[in-house]
Amino acid sequence: MKKDKIFLLFPDGVGIKNYLYSNVFKDTDKDLVLFHNFDSETVNAIQSNAVIEYEITIPTYRESAKEKFLRELICLSRLRYNTQLVNNESLLTNWNWSQRSISKKIFYKIIERLAPFFKMYSSILKLEEKYQKAIRQNSFYDEVKEILIKNKPKTIFCSHQRALKAATIFAVASDLGIKTTTVIYSWDNLPKARMALRADTYLVWSDYMKKELRLYYPEIPLSNIHITGTPQFEFYENDENIIDKEVFYRRYNLDPNKRIICFSGDDTKTSPDDPSYLADIATELTKANLQNKYQILLRRCPVDFSGRFDSVVKNYSNFIKEATPLWHFNSSKEWNAIYPSAEDVKLLVSTAFYSDIVVNVGSTMAFDFSMFNKPCVFINYEQQNKKVKDWSIKTIYQFQHFRSMPNKNAVIWLDSKDEIVEKLTLDTNCSPVMVIWRAIVLEDYKNSSVKIKEIINTD
C-alpha cells in the first residue's frame, strides 16, 4: 500500500533545524518529500539528517508588479491598522520608509499615499482577495499545479508563514484540496503584517500567540489554530546535546577556571551597535581587572557575515573567545544556501549550559539560557557613535512582543555602561518572573514535536 506524502517546504535554515533535527518528522509512516530551492550541498546535508523519500525543486518564481503592489499595500495597510489596534507606533518601524532608487521611491510612495484609504478591516480583506486572484494568474501557479497533480501529496508543511513562494504553493494546494499547515515562525512575527500565505492549519507556540493571531487575523477560524509550542526548545531536554566539558573548553579555547559571560549577537538590522556593546563590556571588565576571573564567549547571529566584530575580538583576543555558529553556506550567502549543521544544536545547547549569564539586545536567547536557569541581561543604553543614525535601543523594547513580559524583573537591565561590572558579574539564577514569562511565550514546549506530529497526521 502506498504511503501518504508530506511535502516539506523550508524557506530558511532555521526551519531545517527546528523541524528536521527535532523529532517532528522522525519515525513517521508518511513519505517525506523535500520541496525546495536549496543547492545540492544543502539537500545532501538535509538527507543525511532526515529520511527524505525524494526531493523536487520549486520552479523559478517571478513576482509580478501587480502581486508586489498588492502585497506591499496590504502590509502597510495592516501595519497602520495594527498600530491603532494595539496603540503601538513601533509597529510602523517594520515598514521600510527609505528607498534608494528613484523607481522604488515612486513605487513605495504611491503605496504610502494609498494605504490611509484602507482603514477599515473589511477593505484590507478585499485587498487580500485581489492578491489571491493575482497570484493565481502567475505562470508559477500553473507550474506548481502540474507538480502537485503529478505527485499527489496529502499535506504540505511550511516552516515559515512569510515565504512569498509559499503563498502561491498554498493557493494551488487549496484549489486542489490538499491539506496545508504552516508555522508562525517566531514570537515577534504576527504584528509585522507579513503573513504571506493562507493555510488550513496554523501552528502557534502558545495561547498568547493564538490570541495574537486572532487579533491581527480575525478571519482565521479558531478551529484552524493549534497550540503546539516550538520544537527548538526541546533540544535542551536532551543531555546528549551537551558537549563534554573538557572537549567544549578545549575546542573554544576557554579557561575552566574562569566564569563565562556569553555575548549573543543579533542580526545587523536589529542591533547595528552590537560590536560597540561588546567592546564596552570587554573594556569595563578589563578596567576592573576582572579578565582573570571572567571570559567572554561571543556567539554571532548565524546569518551575520559582516565581520563587524573582528576588530573587537582582535583587540581583546585573550579575553573574548568565539563559538562561531556551525552553519553552512556557499559563496553567494543567499537565504536558500544558509543552513545549520546538526552539530550547531549541540553547540548552542552547550553554550547555554556552560555559560553563567547571557547578554544581548532583546533576543529570544533569554529563553534558551533560562532552560538551564541562567540569567539574561538586556542591553538598554544608547551608543554615542551610532552605526545607524535613526536606530534606537529604546525602540527595540517598545516592540509589541515585549508586552508579553509580566514585568521588567524577568531580565536584568543594563541601563548604562557604568553598570557593566555590577550587573554582568552577578552570581544569580534566572528570575522567577522569567520562568513565568517563558511559560507565557513557549507554553508546553517539551511536547512540541509530539503535538505537531499528531496534527499533521490527522486526516
N, C-alpha and C positions, 0 to 999 in steps of 0.2 A: 504494500500500500504506500502511495506517495505521501510524503510529509508536507505539511503546510509550510509555505515560505514566508520569512520575515525579511523585508528589505530594510537594511540598516543605512541610515544617512547621517554621517558625522561631518558637519560643516567645519569643525575645528579640532585641534588636538586634545583639548580638554574633554570633549565628548568621548574620544577613544579611551582616555584614562578612566573616566568615571563609569563608563558602561561596558567596556570590553575587558578592562583589567580587574573590575569588580566581579561579583557573582551573578550579575543580571542575566547574562546570556550563556552562562555555563550550565552544562547538563540539561540542555533544552531538547525537547523532542521535535523541534522545528528545524528546518533548513535555513541557515543564515546566509543571506546574500548581501554582499557589500556593494552599495550603490554610491558611487564616489567620483571625485575628481583628484584623487591623490596620485602621486607619481609611483612608479613601480617599487621603489625602495620602501616607501611608506606602506604600500599594500603588502609586501613581503613581511614587514615587521608586524603588521596587524594580524596576518595569517599565522604568525608564529606564536601569537598570544591568544588566539580565539579560533574556534572550529568554524571557519568560513567555507560554505559549500562551493561557492564561486563568486566572482566579482564582475560587476558591469560598470563601465564608465558612463557617467552622466554626459549627455550631449552638450555642446557649447551653448551657453545661454547669452543672448544679447538683449539687454533690456531696451525696449522701445522708448522713445521720447514720451509717449503718452503714459506708459506704465510708470516711468520715473516721475513724471509730473504729478500724477495722481498719488503715488506712494509718498512723495515728499509733502504734498499738500495735506494728505491725511495725517502725516506725522506732526507737522506744525499745528494743524487744527486741533489734534488730540493734545499736544503739549499745552496749548493755550487753554483748552477745556480742563485738562487735569490740574493746571495751575490754579484755576478758580475752584475746582472741586475740593482740593486739599489745602488751599491757601498757602502755597509754597512756590515762590518766584524762582527758586533754584532749579525747578524743572526745565525752565527755558534755557538753561546752560547746555542742555542736551541737543540744542539746535546750533548748527554752525552759522553764526551770523556774519562771518568774514570770509568772503570768497576772493580768490586771486585773479582768475582770468575774467575778461570782460563778459564772455558768453555766460559763464556761471553766475556772475553778478546779476546779469539781466534775468536769467532763468530763476534764480532764487529770490530776487527782488519781486518778481511777479507773484510768486508763491506767498511771500510775506505780505503783499498787498491784498491777496485774496483770502488768506486764512481767517481774518477777522469776520468775514461774512458767514463762516461756518461755526457759529457759536452754539447752535442747538445740536444736541447729540444726534437727533434724527437726520440732520443734514450731513453729519460725519458718516453715518451708516450708509447714506446714499452714495457718498464718495467711495466707500468700501465696495458697494455693489458695482460701481463703474470700474473699479480696479480689478475685481474678479472677472468681469467681462473682458477687460483689456488683456489680462494675462492669458486668457483662453484664445486670443487672436494671434498670439505669437507662435511662430513655427515651432518653437521649442516645445510647446504644448503637444503638438502632433507627434513629434519625435519621441517624447516621453510616453505618450499614449501607446504608441506602437510597441515600446519596450515592455510596458506593463501588461498589455494584452498578450504578448508572446510568453511572458514569464509567469503571469498569474500569481502574484504574491497575495497572501491572505491579509498581511498587515504591512504598513510602512511605519518605521520608527525613526524619528528625527530628534537628535540630542540638543537642538537649539531652535528656539522659536523665531529667531531673527533672520534666518538664512533666506535670501531672495529666491534662489532656485527652488527651495522647498515650497514656496508659495504656489508655484505652478505645478510642481510634482504632486502636492497635496490636492490641488484643484482637479488634476487628472484622476487621481485616486478616488476622490469624492464622486466624480461623474461616472466612474466605473464600478462603484460600490465596494471599493477596497477600504478596509479599516485604516485609520491614521491615528498615530499617537505622537505627541510632542512633549518636550520637557521645558519648563520655564527654567532657563539656563542658570540664572543667579539671583541673589536676594535683592538686587537693585534694578532688575530689568523692566518690570511691569510699568512703572511710572514713565519710562522713557519713550513710550508710544512707538515702539518698533516691533510690534507683533506682525510679522510678515505673512504668516500662513494661518489657515483655518483648519482645525483638526476635529476629529470625533472625540478624542480624549486628551486632556491636559493633565500632566503630572506636576504637582507642586510640592514644595518642601514641607509646608505646614498649614495649619488653619489660618494663620496670619496671612500667608501668601494666597490662600484660597479666597479670603475676603478681599484682598487687593485685586485679584483677577476679576472678581465680580464687580468691584467698584469701578475699575477702568474699562471693563468689557462686559457690561450688564447683559448683552445679547447672548452670552455664552451660558447655556443651561447649567445649573448646579450639578446635575447628574453627569455632566461631562468632565467635571473637575475631581481629581483624585489626589488625596494627600498620601505621599509615599516617602517623604524625606528625600535625601540625595545621597547616593552611594559613595561619594567621595570621602565621606567621614567614616565609613565602615572600615577603611584601611587601618585606622588607629586601634581597632579592636583585635587585630591580629598581631600577636607577638613576633611572628615570623617576618614582619615588616621592619623590625628594629635591628639594624646592623650591629654586629658585635662591637662593644665599646672600643676595644683595642684597635680593631680594624678601622672604625669610624674616625677615631682621633688621629691615627697614623695617616689615613688617606687624605685628611683635610688639614694636616699639619697643626693639630690642636694640642695644647698642653693640658694633660689630665689634672694638673694641679691648679688650674685657673677656671673660674666660672665663665660661662658663655652668655654673651648678650647677642641675640640674633637680630640683625637688621634686615627686615624684609622689604625689598624694593617693590614699588608699584610700576605700572607702565609709564612711559614718558608723558602721556597726556594727563593722566590722573594726578601725578605728582612730579612735575618737572624739576623741583628743587631737591629731590632725594639725595643727590651727591653732596649738596651743601649741608644737609641734615646729618649725613654720615660723617662728614668732616667735623662738624660741630661736636658730635659725640666723641670721636676719637681725640679731638683737641682738648676738650674739657676733662676727660678721664685721664689723659696724659698729664695735664697741668696739675691734677690732683694726685699724681704719682700712683695711679691705680692700674697701670699697664702690667704690673707684675701679679695682680690678683684677678684681673679680668681680661678677656679676649673677645673680639667682635667677630661674629660669623655672618658674612654677607650672603644672602640668597637673593639674587636678582629676579625680577619678573622674567618668566621663561621666554617671553617674546620681546624682551628688551635687548636689542642688538646694537645699541647706540655707543657702547664703550664709554659712557659718561662717568662711570665710577672708577675708571682705570687710574687716573691721576691720584685720586684719594687713596686707593688701595696701595699704589706705589709709594706714596709719601708715608704711609703707616704700615709698611709691609710686615713688620714684626708684631703688629697689633691686630690688624684686620686680616682675617682668613676668608677664603671663599669656598662656598659649597655650590658650585655652578649647577643650575638645573640640568638634568640629563635628558635634554630634548634633542631630537634630530631635526636637521633642516638642510636643504640644498642651498646652492649659492644664491638663488632667487629670493629666498626667505619669504616666499609668498605664504598666505594663510594655509593653503592646501598642501604645503610641503613642510609644515612645522608640527611635530607630534612628539609626545613624551615617550621615553622608554619605560618599560615596566620597572626598571631599577630606580627611576625617579620617584616612584611611590615610596620605596624604602628610604630613599634619601630624605624626602620631605618628612616622613614619619619620624625618622631618626633625628633629624634636625630639631623637631619639636621635643622629642624625648630627652635629648642631652642638653639642650639649651635651658637656661634658668629663666629667661624672660625674652619677649619679642617686642620690638619697637617698629612702628610703621605709621603710614598715613591712612587711617581708616580702613584697613584691609580685613578680609574675612580670615586672615591668618590668626586673628584674635580667637576665633572658634577652634582652629586647628590646635593651637597651643593649649587651649582650655581642656582639650581631651586628656592632657597629662597634668591638669591642674596648674598650668603655668600662667603667670600674669602677662597682660598685654599693655603696652604703653602706646597711646595715640599722640603723635606729634601735633601740637596745636599752637605753633607760633610762626610768624612770617619771617622770611629771609629779607635782609635789607637789599641785597642784589638779586632780584628775581630773574629767572630764566625767561619767564613769560610774564609780560607786564600786567595783563589783566587777570592773571590767575591768583586766587587767594585761598589760603588754608581754611579760612572761615566759611567759604562757600561749600567746601567739602562736607563739613559736618552739618550743613543745612539740608543736605540731600535727604530725600523722603525716606530712604531705607533706615536711616539712623533714628527715625521716630519710633522704630520697634524697640529701641533700648528702654528698659524700665526706668532707669535713671542714670546719671552720669558716673555713678560709682561702679559701673560694670567694668570700666578700664581705668588705667592710671593716665592722667592728662599731663602732658609735658607742655606747659604754657610759656616757657622761655628757655633760652639756652642756659641760663643760670641755674635751672633746676635739674640739669642732666645728671650730675653726680648724685644728688639726693634721690632722684626717682628711678634711675636705672640700676642702682645698687641695692634696692630694697630686697630684703630677704622675706618674701611673702608668696603665698599661693594666689591663684586667680580668685577674684572677688566672688562672693556668693551671688551677687547681682549678675555677674557674667554667666553663672550657671543657669539662672532664671532666663536671661536673655537668649542663651543658647537653646533652651527649650522652646522659646517663642519662635525663633527663626528656623531651627533644624528639626524640632519635634522628635519623632521616633526614628532617628537616622540609623540606628543599629539594625533595623529590619527593612531597610530601604530596598535592597535587591530582591528580597522575597516578595514584597508588596508589588514592585514593578513587574516582576515576572508573572505574578498572578493576574494582574490587569492585562498584560499583553497576551497571555494565553487564554483569556476569557473569550469565548466565541461571541 
